[in-house]
Every structure is written in C-alpha cells, then in structure tokens.
Amino acid sequence: MAFIPILLGLASLPLQGALAMTSPWWEDYDTKDRYLCSERGAVVLERNASQAALISGGSRATLFREASEAPALIYRNDDLRLILRGDELTVERLPQTVTCLRSEEV
C-alpha cells in the first residue's frame, strides 16, 4: 500500500508506478528531485519559489510556500505540509509523518 496517496486522502496506488508523471509546463517548476522514503518507495518533488508539486505514482498534490523564519522551505495545502531541509524531505499529514532523503535530480 502506498503511503503518499494515503497522506493525500486518495485511493491507494503503487509507489513504483508512474513516477515519470510531471506537472504541466505552465507551472514552471525549476527544481525536480526524487526522494527515497525508506521501504515505502519514492516520490518526486517539483518546486519553485512559490509552490511545489508532490508526485507519487498517479497521485499529485499542489502545495504553496509558507513564509517562515525556520532554516527550511515549507510548503502547505489544506491536508499536507512539506518541510525541506537540505537533502531531507518531511511529509506531514498529522498524525502521520514520513521522512525521505533526496536520491537524485530528475
């Protein structure tokens, strides 16, 4: 069972599926990275200065950057919060929290 679709509140989809899925060109994400989330699989995070897209299998969530004094980038929507510190991505949908490590630039 895939963890990100559960976090997104969507139907469960396999993580190893369509990670090649990308965002529409007009969203203009300048950074695209793949993160490994221990035994749970991988996700792709596309982002720019104001928003991000978290992609897992056929599921995609758009989040918007939150102003913060913290030494991290924080993106949020109504259901999720992403915290990006260096090569570490934390995905929160309380009470669930998953930590992922950057594996490659896509």
N, C-alpha and C positions, 0 to 999 in steps of 0.2 A: 504494500500500500504506500503510495507516495505521500510525503509529508507536506509539501508546499500546497498542493490542492486542498488538503485538509485545512491548512492555515488560511487559505483563501476562501474557505467555505464552499468549494466547488466539488464536483464529483471526483472520486479518486481516479487518477491516471498514472501509468507507469512513468517513473522519472527518466528512464533510459530512452524514452520515445523521441519526440520531435524537438530536441534541443536546438536544432537549426532554425527554429521559428524565430523571426526577428520582428522588430517594431516597424511601423510604416515609415517611409523615408522622411515624411514631413515633420516627424517628431525630432529629428536631427540629434540623435544621441552620439556624442563624440567619444565615449568610452564604453567598451563592451568587454566584460570579463566573465570567465566561467569560475564557479566556486564549487569545491567538493564539500559535501556535508556529511562527513564520516560514512557510515554504512548506508546512509539514506539516499545517496546518489549525488546528483549535481544540479545546479541552477545557473542561469545566465542573468547577469545584472547589466542592463544598459542604462547609462545615465548621462546627464549634462548638469549644468549649474543649477537648474530649477526643478527638474523632475527625473524620475527613474522608472524603469520597467523591470519587473522581476518575472522571469520566464522559467517555467518548469513543464516539460512535456508540452501538451497543448494548452496549458493554462498561462495566463498573463495578467499581471496586476500593475496598474499605473499608480505611482506614489509621487508626492510633491515634497520638495525640500523644505525643511523646517529650520527657521532661524535658531541658532544655538551658540552658546558660548563654549560648549564642550569641544574638545580636540578631536571631534569626529564629524562625519557627514551623517545627517539624519534625514530620512525620507519617510513620509507617513501618508496613509489614507485612512478611511474610516475603520478598517479592520486590521491593518498591519503597520508595523514600524520596523524600518531597516536602519541599522547602525553600522556604519562603515568606518573602521579604524585600520588604516594600513591595508594589510592583506586579509583581515578578518571581517567577515560579514555576519552580523547577528540579525536573525529574523524573529520578530516577536509578534505573536498573537496570543496575548495573555489568556490562560496561564502557560501556554506553550512558548518555549524559546529554543531556537536551534542556532548553533554556531557553525559557520562554514569558512573554509580557507581558500583564498584565490589560487587557482591552479594554472590559469593561462589567460592571455588576452585573446579575445575572439576576433 
